Amino acid sequence: MAVDDLTMTYSAILQDKDNKKIVRVSFERNRNGIKEVAEAVLPLCSVVRQNGYSDEEITVLEEYMKNNLDDIMGKAKIISNPLKWL
């Protein structure tokens, strides 16, 4: 599995129930007409819910998030502040 074959989306910076800053990340793909999704939370870089992904694929996704954590968090920070869009 190549991460490039997936669609990745991410949220703005949110607060979890413990008031910690998090970003929700979603990886999606279509396989044989079936939508498969893996949902993760940063900065933990942990997949919390998924359907259709193997254990090896989950490991690849988690490593990808760890290796790109600063970039993803930076992009989430930008969309968290609509004034930066102007």
N, C-alpha and C positions, 0 to 999 in steps of 0.2 A: 504494500500500500504506500502510495506517495501522498504526502499531505497536499501536494499541488492538485490532486484529483478531487479534493473536498472543497466545499464552500464553508468558510469560517466567518462567523459573525460574532460581535462582542457588544456588550452593553456599555453604557456610561458607568462611571464609578458609583457604586451603590453602598449601602450600609446593611450589614447582616443583623441578625437578632441580637448579637453581642456588641453592636455599634462599631464593628470593624469594617474597614473599606475593602470591598471586593469588586470583581468584575466577572460577569457571567459570560462564558464562551460557548458557542455551539458549533459543532462540526456536522455538516450534512452531506449526504450523497444519495444518489439513486442507484440501486442495484436491482436489475431485472424488474424495474417498475415499482420497486418498493423503496420508500423513503426511510433511510437509516440515519439516526441522530445520536450524537454523543454530546452530552452537556457537561461542562466543567466549571470550576470556580478558581479564580486567581485571587491572591497570589499563591494559593496552595498547589496550583497546577495539578489538580486532581479531578478525574472524571467522576461525576456523582450520579449520573444516570445515562444509560445508553441502550440502544437496541440494534443488533446486527453486527456489532464489532467484536472481533476476537480479542483475547487477552493480549496477544502480541501487538495488535493494532492500538489498543488502549495504551500500552507502554510507549509506542511511537508517538501518539498524541501528547502524552504527558511529558515526554522528553522534548517535543517540539515547543510546548508551552514554556518549559523551564529555560530552554535556549533562547526564546523570544520574549521572555517576561517583560523586560524593560520596554521593548517596542510596543507590545500590546497594551501595557498599562499606560504608556505615554499617549497612545491613540485614544484610549478610553478617557483619559484626562481631558483631551481636547474636546471630545463630544460632550463631556460633562459640563462645559462652560460655553453656552451658546453665544456669549459675547465675543469669543474668539473666532466665531464663524464670519464675522463682519470684517 
